[in-house]
Amino acid sequence: MVWYSWYSSTVPTVGYTRGNDSSGTLEGAGGIGGLLARSHGYAGGSWSTHSYYHADGGGNVTYLINSSQAMVASYRYDPYGRLLASSGGLAGANVYRFSSKEVTANGNLYYYCHRFYDLNLQRWLNRDPSGEFGGLNLYGYIGNNPINEFDPYGLATGGGAYHPPDGVGVGCNRFDSCSQISGKSFLLMRMIGSHLGWEMSMPWPRGGGRHTKEIVDLWNALMKCMTLSELKQCNKPPPKPPVWCRIVERVPGTPEQLEAAGKVSSVIGVAILTRGRSRATPPVVRPPAPSPAPTPWPVPAPAPVVP
């Protein structure tokens, strides 16, 4: 497969030749590892100069050679695609580098068909098309694991609709606790959102009706989880605390307010003891009895005068 780039008038300036990518098909892995050759110098219906791509196991372009098998471009990247070193006469002119994707003119953004990836920020610039069903981090790049994972279209890690890790079941049963049912329901909603995104965004065989039966099965599994959640009353709100607990919880915490709360502690105690009484007959708080007047000290009689 050959396509061309036009930058002036109607004469193509660059031509690219692609073959099967890392998946063994033309687009199964989004073209990663599928670049074969770059041609330039078009005149009279043919190209005068050809260069040939070499890539590593991740589909990152590392080398270009010319027809004499001499190096014309060389690249070295860190795991997130940031360019560490480059050399050769075509190192700047060639725009297909990390993940066999096209880099923008400033050399910082790679285009993955559905999103732009910023290699300096090591994240996507656009939100995940599937929302939080693709994970809570809407801008995270392949789970921060670029050595072992890949995302050819900017849609999902691994180049396909989301599936939970091996050994993680998503089917609910009557022995599951409420927390297990909640976790499985979240995984099922994430899988449904991911599969729907692939159906709407990709043609056959990546989408376009390929996952219809699987989506129906996922919906049925989610309905079963929701039914079990209702039967177990997992969404029932917890009981409210007693009245006196709510009163105590509202006691403020500053020293001045605690001192004021201590003065009314007897009132709170009365409220606790009278919780069973009718609200129409509130307890009567009587004022304390006055203290008796102090007894004066006796005045001794004067001593007799002896002549």
Secondary structure, 3 states (H helix, E strand, C coil): CEEEEEEECCEEEEEEEECCCCCCCCCCCCCCCCEEEEEEEEECCEEEEEEEEEECCCCCEEEEEECCCCEEEEEEECCCCCEEEEECCCCCCCCECHHHCEECCCCCEEECCCCEEECCCCEECCCCCCHHHHCCCCCCCHHHCCCCCCCCCCCCCCCCCCCCCCCCCCCCCCCCCHHHHHHHHHHHHHHHHHHHHHHHHCCCCCCCCCCHHHHHHHHHHHHHHHHHHHHCCCCCCCCCCCHHHHHHHCCCCCHHHHHHHHHCHHHHHHHHHCCCCCCCCCCCCCCCCCCCCCCCCCCCCCCCCCC
